[in-house]
Amino acid sequence: HIIVEMLLNDMGVTQVDTAFTGKEGLNKIEKALEEDPFYDLILCDWNLGGMQGIEVLRHVRESEHQKVQELKFVLVTAEVGSKNQAKAKDLNVTMFIEKPFKHEDLKGHVEELLS
């Protein structure tokens, strides 16, 4: 998390919020509904403590709040495989970033999604 946050800061992304578990992340999304600005993008690891990233994606897409449902959601994973990708695509994942990744790759993907 710290490495990705540092990479994002180096790119000029100054508002970065982190969570170490899926439940913590979902709680932060719920709380952020009351704040402005709301999140532009979620970068979520596939393997999280207590809940996989695909479950976080499922909760986001099934939210009762439209702006949560419409969030750009990127799964960062070494779990690349047709079965896992198919599950995430069924839930309208925005993008996969495969680990390990290079700084330039993350930068390119994030700039593309935020433009």
PyMOL commands that set and color helices and strands:
alter all, ss='L'
color gray80, all
select helices_A, chain A and resi 2-10+22-32+53-61+66-69+82-90+103-114
alter helices_A, ss='H'
color red, helices_A
select strands_A, chain A and resi 41-45+72-77+95-98
alter strands_A, ss='S'
color yellow, strands_A
deselect
rebuild
show_as cartoon
